[in-house]
Amino acid sequence: MAYTTASHTDHDGLLSGIVKGVREFVSAWFETSAAYTVYRELSALSRAELAARDLRREDIGRVAMDLPTLMRE
């Protein structure tokens, strides 16, 4: 009887681990999708359009991933 109880507990732990993994995957997917959308939209802009937003071509990935502003030389 003790074996059945332990086995049942392990099954519940495995199931909650799977649910947690799926939840983390979906969360990461949405975050990545949002960053890709920003990247795609900014990549389509010309240099003049980027300059109007005070951006350079090198800034696109940083802005898409919401990283801090780099110091300009």
MDTraj code that builds the backbone (N, CA, C; nanometers):
import mdtraj as md
import numpy as np

residues = "MET ALA TYR THR THR ALA SER HIS THR ASP HIS ASP GLY LEU LEU SER GLY ILE VAL LYS GLY VAL ARG GLU PHE VAL SER ALA TRP PHE GLU THR SER ALA ALA TYR THR VAL TYR ARG GLU LEU SER ALA LEU SER ARG ALA GLU LEU ALA ALA ARG ASP LEU ARG ARG GLU ASP ILE GLY ARG VAL ALA MET ASP LEU PRO THR LEU MET ARG GLU".split()
xyz = np.array([
    [0.0811, -0.1184, 0.0000],
    [0.0000, 0.0000, 0.0000],
    [0.0862, 0.1260, 0.0000],
    [0.1960, 0.1228, 0.0756],
    [0.2860, 0.2381, 0.0826],
    [0.3461, 0.2664, -0.0551],
    [0.3745, 0.1619, -0.1318],
    [0.4320, 0.1785, -0.2656],
    [0.3341, 0.2506, -0.3573],
    [0.2085, 0.2145, -0.3508],
    [0.1061, 0.2784, -0.4332],
    [0.0952, 0.4266, -0.4009],
    [0.0991, 0.4606, -0.2715],
    [0.0896, 0.6003, -0.2296],
    [0.2099, 0.6792, -0.2795],
    [0.3292, 0.6248, -0.2657],
    [0.4512, 0.6923, -0.3112],
    [0.4474, 0.7089, -0.4623],
    [0.4029, 0.6068, -0.5317],
    [0.3945, 0.6144, -0.6772],
    [0.2959, 0.7223, -0.7197],
    [0.1826, 0.7304, -0.6508],
    [0.0827, 0.8321, -0.6821],
    [0.1390, 0.9724, -0.6594],
    [0.2134, 0.9910, -0.5513],
    [0.2744, 1.1210, -0.5215],
    [0.3753, 1.1586, -0.6294],
    [0.4554, 1.0654, -0.6746],
    [0.5522, 1.0924, -0.7805],
    [0.4818, 1.1313, -0.9093],
    [0.3707, 1.0682, -0.9381],
    [0.2939, 1.1003, -1.0588],
    [0.2431, 1.2446, -1.0533],
    [0.1922, 1.2865, -0.9370],
    [0.1444, 1.4242, -0.9210],
    [0.2588, 1.5234, -0.9358],
    [0.3742, 1.4895, -0.8806],
    [0.4914, 1.5761, -0.8932],
    [0.5358, 1.5881, -1.0379],
    [0.5342, 1.4780, -1.1093],
    [0.5713, 1.4789, -1.2509],
    [0.4734, 1.5628, -1.3307],
    [0.3454, 1.5462, -1.3030],
    [0.2423, 1.6214, -1.3739],
    [0.2575, 1.7712, -1.3490],
    [0.2809, 1.8115, -1.2237],
    [0.2977, 1.9543, -1.1957],
    [0.4255, 2.0070, -1.2602],
    [0.5290, 1.9235, -1.2684],
    [0.6524, 1.9634, -1.3365],
    [0.6290, 1.9858, -1.4849],
    [0.5482, 1.8999, -1.5452],
    [0.5159, 1.9148, -1.6879],
    [0.4352, 2.0418, -1.7103],
    [0.3376, 2.0666, -1.6240],
    [0.2553, 2.1878, -1.6359],
    [0.3432, 2.3118, -1.6212],
    [0.4339, 2.3091, -1.5256],
    [0.5248, 2.4222, -1.5051],
    [0.6127, 2.4433, -1.6287],
    [0.6641, 2.3357, -1.6853],
    [0.7469, 2.3457, -1.8053],
    [0.6708, 2.4035, -1.9235],
    [0.5468, 2.3581, -1.9419],
    [0.4642, 2.4101, -2.0510],
    [0.4354, 2.5579, -2.0299],
    [0.4049, 2.5966, -1.9059],
    [0.3773, 2.7364, -1.8742],
    [0.5001, 2.8241, -1.9042],
    [0.6179, 2.7779, -1.8658],
    [0.7408, 2.8536, -1.8926],
    [0.7680, 2.8633, -2.0423],
    [0.7444, 2.7544, -2.1150],
    [0.7650, 2.7548, -2.2601],
    [0.6724, 2.8556, -2.3280],
    [0.5451, 2.8549, -2.2907],
    [0.4478, 2.9466, -2.3512],
    [0.4851, 3.0911, -2.3182],
    [0.5260, 3.1168, -2.1959],
    [0.5668, 3.2512, -2.1556],
    [0.6868, 3.2974, -2.2385],
    [0.7863, 3.2120, -2.2528],
    [0.9049, 3.2455, -2.3325],
    [0.8670, 3.2663, -2.4785],
    [0.7755, 3.1861, -2.5289],
    [0.7310, 3.1981, -2.6680],
    [0.6699, 3.3359, -2.6925],
    [0.5821, 3.3804, -2.6023],
    [0.5180, 3.5111, -2.6187],
    [0.6197, 3.6246, -2.6097],
    [0.7127, 3.6140, -2.5159],
    [0.8151, 3.7177, -2.5028],
    [0.9011, 3.7239, -2.6285],
    [0.9397, 3.6086, -2.6811],
    [1.0205, 3.6030, -2.8022],
    [0.9422, 3.6545, -2.9217],
    [0.8150, 3.6193, -2.9302],
    [0.7320, 3.6656, -3.0411],
    [0.7205, 3.8176, -3.0408],
    [0.7049, 3.8768, -2.9229],
    [0.6955, 4.0225, -2.9125],
    [0.8266, 4.0873, -2.9564],
    [0.9384, 4.0325, -2.9113],
    [1.0690, 4.0868, -2.9505],
    [1.0895, 4.0732, -3.1015],
    [1.0490, 3.9602, -3.1586],
    [1.0634, 3.9409, -3.3026],
    [0.9761, 4.0391, -3.3803],
    [0.8562, 4.0659, -3.3317],
    [0.7675, 4.1616, -3.3978],
    [0.8313, 4.3000, -3.4015],
    [0.8874, 4.3435, -3.2885],
    [0.9553, 4.4733, -3.2838],
    [1.0741, 4.4733, -3.3790],
    [1.1531, 4.3670, -3.3768],
    [1.2697, 4.3557, -3.4647],
    [1.2280, 4.3640, -3.6118],
    [1.1235, 4.2904, -3.6477],
    [1.0768, 4.2888, -3.7868],
    [1.0288, 4.4271, -3.8305],
    [0.9531, 4.4942, -3.7431],
    [0.9018, 4.6270, -3.7767],
    [1.0154, 4.7284, -3.7921],
    [1.1121, 4.7259, -3.7014],
    [1.2230, 4.8204, -3.7100],
    [1.3156, 4.7889, -3.8270],
    [1.3333, 4.6608, -3.8580],
    [1.4210, 4.6221, -3.9688],
    [1.3687, 4.6724, -4.1026],
    [1.2382, 4.6896, -4.1130],
    [1.1781, 4.7344, -4.2387],
    [1.1978, 4.8842, -4.2620],
    [1.2370, 4.9579, -4.1586],
    [1.2529, 5.1029, -4.1715],
    [1.3848, 5.1385, -4.2415],
    [1.3819, 5.2487, -4.3143],
    [1.5040, 5.2970, -4.3790],
    [1.5931, 5.3650, -4.2752],
    [1.7160, 5.3961, -4.3145],
    [1.8072, 5.4653, -4.2227],
    [1.7508, 5.6007, -4.1803],
    [1.6870, 5.6700, -4.2732],
    [1.6287, 5.8009, -4.2412],
    [1.5142, 5.7861, -4.1402],
    [1.4306, 5.6826, -4.1577],
    [1.3204, 5.6592, -4.0644],
    [1.3722, 5.6195, -3.9261],
    [1.4795, 5.5400, -3.9242],
    [1.5405, 5.5049, -3.7962],
    [1.6008, 5.6282, -3.7302],
    [1.6680, 5.7128, -3.8092],
    [1.7286, 5.8347, -3.7549],
    [1.6224, 5.9270, -3.6970],
    [1.5045, 5.9305, -3.7583],
    [1.3958, 6.0129, -3.7072],
    [1.3521, 5.9643, -3.5680],
    [1.3747, 5.8374, -3.5386],
    [1.3431, 5.7810, -3.4063],
    [1.4664, 5.7766, -3.3167],
    [1.5737, 5.8415, -3.3610],
    [1.7007, 5.8451, -3.2889],
    [1.7592, 5.7050, -3.2711],
    [1.7483, 5.6244, -3.3770],
    [1.8026, 5.4887, -3.3770],
    [1.8986, 5.4708, -3.4929],
    [1.9887, 5.3758, -3.4780],
    [2.0746, 5.3328, -3.5877],
    [2.0457, 5.1860, -3.6144],
    [2.0941, 5.1360, -3.7258],
    [2.0723, 4.9963, -3.7623],
    [2.1197, 4.9040, -3.6493],
    [2.2297, 4.9411, -3.5826],
    [2.2859, 4.8589, -3.4749],
    [2.1961, 4.8543, -3.3512],
    [2.1031, 4.9495, -3.3392],
    [2.0164, 4.9579, -3.2220],
    [1.8941, 4.8668, -3.2294],
    [1.8651, 4.8120, -3.3437],
    [1.7400, 4.7381, -3.3639],
    [1.7266, 4.6204, -3.2677],
    [1.8283, 4.5373, -3.2580],
    [1.8218, 4.4220, -3.1680],
    [1.8089, 4.4634, -3.0228],
    [1.8812, 4.5693, -2.9836],
    [1.8766, 4.6181, -2.8462],
    [1.7361, 4.6658, -2.8109],
    [1.6758, 4.7408, -2.9018],
    [1.5405, 4.7911, -2.8771],
    [1.4412, 4.6746, -2.8738],
    [1.4570, 4.5781, -2.9647],
    [1.3649, 4.4640, -2.9698],
    [1.3690, 4.3826, -2.8410],
    [1.4866, 4.3722, -2.7797],
    [1.4996, 4.2941, -2.6568],
    [1.4877, 4.3798, -2.5320],
    [1.4549, 4.5090, -2.5496],
    [1.4336, 4.6006, -2.4378],
    [1.5570, 4.6111, -2.3486],
    [1.6743, 4.6200, -2.4135],
    [1.7999, 4.6374, -2.3416],
    [1.8270, 4.7851, -2.3201],
    [1.9121, 4.8212, -2.2243],
    [1.9388, 4.9635, -2.1975],
    [2.0080, 5.0327, -2.3148],
    [1.9948, 5.1635, -2.3191],
    [2.0555, 5.2441, -2.4241],
    [2.2064, 5.2402, -2.4133],
    [2.2712, 5.2292, -2.5266],
    [2.4173, 5.2292, -2.5297],
    [2.4690, 5.3738, -2.5324],
    [2.5854, 5.3927, -2.4760],
    [2.6478, 5.5259, -2.4779],
    [2.6970, 5.5537, -2.6200],
    [2.6703, 5.6733, -2.6691],
    [2.7175, 5.7141, -2.8012],
    [2.8551, 5.7757, -2.7882],
    [2.9361, 5.7558, -2.8906],
    [3.0718, 5.8147, -2.8899],
    [3.0684, 5.9597, -2.9282],
])
top = md.Topology()
chain = top.add_chain()
for i, resn in enumerate(residues, 1):
    res = top.add_residue(resn, chain, resSeq=i)
    for name in ("N", "CA", "C"):
        top.add_atom(name, md.element.get_by_symbol(name[0]), res)
traj = md.Trajectory(xyz[None], top)
